[in-house]
Structures are given as C-alpha cells and as structure tokens.
Amino acid sequence: MIYEIPKEKRGLIAPFYEERTDTMIASCLQGTMGRAWAVLEEGKAVSALIVVGDFFFPAGKPEGELAERMEGCMASGFALAAPESEGWGELLEETYAGRCERRTRYALQKSRDGFSWEKLEEFARSLPEGFSMEAVDEGWFERLKEADWSRDFVSQFSDYGQYARRGGGFLAVREETKEAVSGASSYTVYEGGLEIEVDTRGDFRRRGLARACSARLILDCLDRGIFPSWDAANGASLHLAESLGYRFDREYPILYLTKKEQ
C-alpha cells in the first residue's frame, strides 16, 4: 500500500537515495520542498517516490502502483523521471508506453574551483545596450508566474517570503518596455545551496542575456556562502554552464513522461 511520507518522517526513505547527489532529492528529504511516498511491506519501506516540481525520483523495488501514481502528480502535464535502476526505467517505459521519451541530461560538479570572480563580474556587466538587470522582488515574483517561459523561476515557492529567505534571482529587463525577457533564478533550494533555473523568452535568445543573469546569480550565491547548483537539460545549457566555470561530471538518462489527454 502507498503512503505519503510527512516531512518529519522522510528519513524512512533516505536509504534509497544514499548514492544520489541530486539537490532536489536533498530538498525533499530535508523537508524543504516537494512530496514523498513509499510502499510499505510489514511496516518497512520497499519502494519510494520523491516529487519536486516536474522532477520525479522513483527508487527501491519497482512497483506498478507507484508508477501509476506518478501520473496524478504531473502538475504541468509531464514529468522528468530519473529512475534509480534499470528495473524502474523498464517499468516506466511499459506503464507510459507511447508517452515516454528517453532523453539525456548533464550533471555538473558541485565544486567552486572553476569559478573566476573576475570573469563572472565581466559576464554580469555584459548586458547589451537597451537592457538592464534587476533582482527578483515581490512585484517580479508575481509577474513571473504569468508567462510560461518564466513561471518556473518561482513556481516551487509558496510565497515571496520563502523565496526571499532561501532563493533569489536576476532578470534582464528590456528598458523600452520594462518587461523581463531573460533570467536566472532558484528553481529549488536545499541546505547550503539552490538549484538554478535559466531561461530566455524565445524572441530574445542568443544575445548573452542568460549568461549575464546566470553570472550575477552565481556571484550572489558565492557572496552568501551557498552553492549555485546547475544541472544541464541539453547541450546548450551544458555549454553555458562550462563557460561560467562549471565542470562536467557525467551524463545520465532521464525519461520524459506525459499525461494522458483528457
């Protein structure tokens, strides 16, 4: 039987994730963000599922009931599932047949060694003419929710107070229209760091806006003594991360699952 695990009891499923370095798993186990479920047999957890935003982390014994439960957790209509084993991967591909696409993501090392303060400062000052940089304040926090491209900058935070205390972000603002067109922000937070979300509106890409905002956020994190974790969704994100001083760790598979059409 499946049970949702309250924040104070998530240590029950921690052993399933001992080898994982994903910061979103840490966010959930620490009780900061996300939800968790477990399948119990004779009072002992045999399977687990962590959900943080659009990221799903199944582990332990592959359980069909838990795989099916994932569909009801797809708030955005899809899930990025990082199975802990081949068995889980096969079960998800079977459960979501025709709605499952295998993709590759790129993990970056969680090390400050590659960062150059001077280079990051240079990037942060490199916005082209006609653009200015602004920190995400309460007004921006609300406005960012209104557009698909920027919603995930703040979507995992219950309110601005939580975002201001633990997260943060910077936006490239078009001076002519006073609209945000690019940015870097905290997708999630965990003890000692945050996970960076970077995006640019489609009609303003390839202008260096994302690099400038990312550099400013990295500098802000380093100044605050927290780590700006980066996990690249594609080659372009990996290239940007490496240009900012991150070092490649490994590539890993992820399953893109979609919800049934109603």
C-alpha positions in Angstrom: 0.0 0.0 0.0 1.2 3.5 -0.8 1.6 6.1 1.9 2.6 9.7 1.7 5.5 10.4 3.9 5.3 13.6 6.0 8.3 15.9 6.3 9.3 14.8 9.7 9.5 11.1 8.7 11.3 11.3 5.4 14.3 9.7 6.9 12.4 6.5 6.4 13.2 6.6 2.7 16.6 8.2 2.9 18.5 4.9 2.5 17.1 4.5 -1.1 18.9 7.7 -2.1 22.2 7.4 -0.3 24.2 7.3 -3.6 22.3 10.1 -5.2 23.7 13.6 -5.4 20.6 15.4 -6.9 19.9 18.5 -4.9 16.2 18.1 -5.4 16.3 14.8 -3.5 18.1 16.7 -0.7 15.4 19.4 -0.8 12.7 16.8 -0.2 14.5 14.7 2.4 15.3 17.9 4.3 11.6 18.8 4.3 12.2 22.0 2.4 10.3 21.2 -0.8 8.4 18.5 -2.6 6.4 15.4 -1.6 7.3 11.8 -1.0 5.6 8.5 -1.0 6.6 4.9 0.0 5.2 1.4 -0.5 5.3 -0.3 2.9 5.5 -4.1 3.5 5.3 -5.2 7.1 6.0 -1.7 8.2 9.1 -1.3 6.1 9.5 0.8 3.0 10.4 -1.3 -0.1 9.8 1.5 -2.7 9.9 5.2 -2.7 9.0 8.2 -4.9 10.2 11.8 -4.4 8.5 14.5 -6.5 9.9 18.0 -6.6 8.3 20.2 -9.2 8.4 18.4 -12.5 11.2 16.1 -11.4 10.4 12.6 -10.2 12.8 10.2 -8.4 11.5 6.6 -8.0 13.7 4.2 -6.1 13.7 0.8 -4.4 11.6 -2.1 -5.7 9.9 -1.3 -9.0 6.2 -1.1 -8.1 3.4 -0.7 -10.7 1.1 1.1 -8.3 3.7 3.7 -7.5 4.5 4.1 -11.2 0.8 4.8 -12.0 0.5 7.2 -9.0 3.1 9.4 -10.8 0.5 10.5 -13.4 -1.6 12.2 -10.8 1.4 14.2 -9.7 2.1 15.7 -13.1 1.1 19.3 -12.3 2.5 20.6 -15.6 1.2 17.6 -17.6 4.5 15.9 -17.8 7.3 14.5 -15.6 11.1 14.3 -15.9 11.7 10.9 -14.2 15.2 9.9 -13.1 14.8 6.2 -12.3 17.2 4.8 -9.7 17.6 1.4 -11.6 17.1 -0.2 -15.0 14.1 -2.1 -13.5 12.4 1.2 -12.7 13.2 2.5 -16.2 11.7 -0.5 -17.9 8.6 -0.3 -15.7 8.1 3.4 -16.5 8.6 2.7 -20.3 6.0 0.0 -20.0 3.5 1.9 -17.9 3.8 5.0 -20.1 4.1 3.3 -23.5 3.7 5.8 -26.2 4.0 8.6 -23.7 7.6 8.1 -22.7 10.7 9.6 -24.3 14.3 8.8 -23.2 16.5 11.9 -23.0 19.9 12.8 -21.8 20.8 15.4 -19.1 24.2 16.5 -17.9 25.3 16.7 -14.3 27.9 19.3 -13.4 30.4 19.0 -10.5 29.3 20.7 -7.3 32.6 22.5 -6.9 33.6 26.2 -6.6 37.1 25.5 -8.0 36.3 26.5 -11.6 34.7 29.9 -10.8 36.6 33.1 -11.6 35.1 36.1 -9.7 36.6 38.5 -12.3 35.2 36.6 -15.3 31.8 36.3 -13.7 31.8 40.0 -12.9 32.7 40.7 -16.6 29.8 38.5 -17.8 27.4 40.1 -15.3 28.2 43.5 -16.7 27.9 42.4 -20.4 24.2 43.1 -21.0 23.7 44.7 -24.4 22.5 48.2 -24.8 18.8 48.6 -24.1 18.7 46.1 -21.3 19.2 46.4 -17.5 19.4 43.9 -14.7 17.0 43.7 -11.8 16.8 41.4 -8.8 13.5 39.5 -8.4 11.5 41.5 -5.9 7.9 40.8 -4.8 6.5 42.6 -7.8 8.5 40.5 -10.2 7.8 37.4 -8.2 4.1 37.7 -9.0 4.6 38.8 -12.6 6.9 35.9 -13.5 4.0 33.5 -12.8 2.1 34.9 -15.7 4.3 33.7 -18.6 5.1 30.1 -19.5 8.7 30.8 -20.1 9.3 32.4 -16.7 6.9 30.6 -14.4 9.5 28.1 -13.2 11.7 30.9 -11.8 9.3 31.0 -8.8 6.9 28.1 -9.2 8.2 26.0 -6.3 7.9 28.7 -3.7 4.7 29.1 -1.6 5.2 32.8 -1.4 7.7 35.6 -1.9 8.8 35.4 1.8 10.1 31.9 1.3 11.7 32.9 -2.0 13.4 35.9 -0.5 14.7 34.0 2.5 16.1 31.0 0.7 16.3 31.7 -3.0 16.8 34.6 -5.3 17.2 35.6 -8.9 18.1 38.2 -11.5 16.3 39.3 -14.7 17.3 41.0 -17.9 14.7 43.8 -18.4 14.1 45.4 -21.7 14.3 49.1 -20.9 11.9 50.2 -23.7 9.0 48.1 -22.5 10.0 47.4 -18.9 9.4 43.7 -19.4 11.6 40.8 -18.3 12.9 38.8 -21.2 15.5 36.6 -19.6 16.7 35.5 -16.2 18.3 33.1 -13.8 16.6 32.1 -10.6 16.3 29.5 -7.9 14.1 26.6 -9.1 14.6 24.8 -5.7 16.6 25.3 -2.5 18.3 22.9 -0.1 20.5 23.3 2.9 23.6 25.1 1.7 22.5 25.9 -1.8 20.0 26.3 -4.6 19.3 24.8 -8.0 19.5 27.3 -10.8 16.8 27.7 -13.4 17.8 29.7 -16.5 15.5 30.7 -19.4 15.1 33.4 -22.1 12.0 34.3 -24.0 12.1 32.9 -27.5 12.5 36.2 -29.3 15.4 37.4 -27.2 17.8 34.4 -27.3 21.4 34.4 -28.4 22.1 37.9 -27.0 24.1 36.9 -23.9 21.2 37.8 -21.6 21.0 34.4 -19.9 24.8 34.3 -19.4 24.8 37.8 -17.7 21.9 36.9 -15.4 23.4 33.5 -14.5 26.8 35.1 -13.7 25.1 37.6 -11.4 23.2 34.9 -9.6 26.3 32.8 -9.2 28.1 35.8 -7.7 25.3 36.4 -5.3 25.3 32.8 -4.1 29.0 32.8 -3.6 28.7 36.1 -1.7 26.0 34.5 0.6 28.1 31.3 1.1 25.7 29.0 -0.7 26.3 26.8 -3.7 24.6 27.6 -7.1 24.0 24.0 -8.4 23.5 23.6 -12.1 22.1 20.5 -13.9 22.0 20.9 -17.7 18.9 19.8 -19.7 20.7 19.9 -23.0 24.0 20.7 -24.8 23.3 24.4 -24.9 22.8 24.5 -21.2 26.0 22.5 -20.7 28.0 24.8 -22.9 26.7 27.9 -21.0 27.4 26.3 -17.6 31.0 25.4 -18.6 31.6 29.0 -19.9 30.6 30.2 -16.4 33.1 27.9 -14.7 31.2 24.7 -14.0 33.0 21.4 -14.7 31.3 18.5 -16.4 30.6 15.5 -14.2 28.6 12.9 -16.2 25.6 12.5 -18.5 22.6 10.5 -17.4 19.3 9.3 -18.8 16.0 10.8 -17.9 12.5 9.8 -19.0 10.1 12.4 -20.3 6.6 11.2 -19.4 3.4 12.8 -20.5 -0.1 12.7 -19.0 -2.9 11.1 -20.8 -5.0 13.5 -22.8 -8.4 14.1 -21.2 
